[in-house]
């Protein structure tokens, strides 16, 4: 279906579909949580709700206890690749 589109156009199309699916997923997730049930059986699967406790690390607070040298020793840089679909403008056409 998308084979006749350019790589960029296929990416943009799938990106939009992904956003739609994520919205549907989040709405269903919320609906499941709102039931208050731990398990919800279906015909083909079972939705299982688990509660877990997370520990968060407050980097801003931690930095207030460290010297600039200690912060620098704990700092690393990473390269992150990001691809974002962007509609063409008339000039770019």
C-alpha positions, 0 to 999 in steps of 0.5 A, spaced: 500 500 500 505 504 501 510 501 497 509 507 491 510 512 496 517 515 497 521 513 503 520 520 507 512 520 505 512 513 508 515 515 514 510 521 515 504 516 513 506 511 518 508 517 523 501 519 523 498 512 524 503 511 530 500 517 533 493 515 532 494 508 535 498 511 541 491 515 542 487 509 542 492 505 546 492 510 552 484 511 552 483 503 552 489 503 558 485 509 562 478 505 561 482 498 563 485 502 569 478 505 571 475 499 572 479 497 578 480 490 576 486 486 576 484 482 570 480 483 565 478 476 561 477 477 553 476 472 548 483 472 545 487 475 551 487 477 558 488 484 560 493 484 567 493 490 571 500 491 575 502 496 580 509 498 581 513 503 585 518 507 582 524 511 585 525 517 582 532 520 582 532 528 582 538 530 579 537 538 580 537 536 588 543 532 587 547 537 583 546 542 589 550 537 594 556 536 589 561 541 586 562 543 579 568 538 578 564 532 581 558 534 576 563 534 571 566 527 573 559 524 572 557 528 566 557 524 559 555 526 552 551 522 547 549 523 540 541 522 539 538 521 532 531 524 531 527 523 525 521 528 524 516 528 518 515 535 516 510 537 510 513 541 504 512 548 503 511 551 496 518 553 496 521 546 497 516 543 493 
